[in-house]
Amino acid sequence: MLRICSLFALTLTLSFGAASAQGISGAVRVIDGDTFDVGDTRVRLHGIDALEAAQTCETEGGQPWACGDWTTRQVRDRYQGAQARCEALDRDRYDRVVARCFVGGADVGRMLVQEGLAFAYRKYAMDYDLDEKAAFVAERGIHGFKTISPARYRVTRRSGAEPARAEGSCQIKGNISAKGTKIYHLPGQDFYSRTRINTGKGERWFCSEAEARGAGWRRARR
């Protein structure tokens, strides 16, 4: 058994080494702010962490907006269909290739951090630390708004805990019933206060009824 496991590990190592040596190239299909399909390869961009699609931010005036979705759309507008060349560095636990990618000779990860469309992922690399600090000082992109880091958001979502909502932030509760029905509750409705949001089940907060309806939720009847 030990010999079989050793051979399997060696095969994976040699396969990844070959991919690293050859590099990855092809047209980009944007999955989210830090994950691309490059040709036939799913790539997680090295050293950066973008907002999750369901994350929301808050303006200085207390107005909520869907900044996670906005970030993904901004990245898609910039890179969808572009030709990229990537240098494979590792594999993550989801079996995605972790890579540094370039479009037109420019480091994509660095560009996204510089434009305030992603955070430097200091847990794994310090490559873009100064780029993020400069974007923060200039209040570029998401740094001009109140938000939490994607890493903190994911921890909250995995725990299933209902995140604290600041006054003026998105207040509509998108609940999923035991039968799988998606129902949103407005402040003041009968079941609003007793409804708890479990993001691990796909439940979420909405900033407006239009956003909730657009995502497939219906309004609670009372």
Phi, psi and omega in degrees: 000316180299320180295319180296316179298320180295319179294321179296315179297320179295320179297316178297317181298315181294321179296315180293322179298320179295318179297320180296318182293321183282332185079173181233136179210156179151184179286144182270134166239116186282122177271311173204195187295340180227012180229126181236154158263123177247106190064237180259011186249129175279122186240130170259119185295132182292136167077007180229161178217115182263159178301145173289150186302328183273358182291148176239155176238174180225134178284169178298334179275003178086011180271128179279152173205155186278077186289332179295315177294320178300317181299313180301318180294323178296317179294320179296318179299326183278324193237349180302125177085352180289155176273124183241151172237127185237146176252110181292133181242330186192181169233142179265182185291347176265010180066023172274146175284125174272122188213156170264122186246151182229136173234123183061029179084354182262140178290114184298315180301315180296318180297318181294320178291317180298327182272002179074029178256358178201159175265154168289130183267079188294341178299329184246337182197149178253014186305322188247020182303308182291329178296318179293319180299320178294319179294323179295314180298321181277356181056042179277143176058230184293345181285353176271006184224168178270126179204177173244161182293153178301323181298316179294321178299317181295321178299315179298318181294317180294326182289339182078005180284149177279114182294147177293140181247124179290151178303131180093353180276184184298124190247352183277128184264118178265102185257151175242120184287171179300334179271001179090007179283132181267115185231134175252146183242131178265150174306132180100343177285161189304318187257010184299308187294329182271352179281129178246140182263121176250097184295337178294339178266359182098001177286157186200171176261149177234152181266342181206160177295325180298320179295317180297313180296321179296333180272358176103007178269152173245157181287141174299144184287337177206000000 
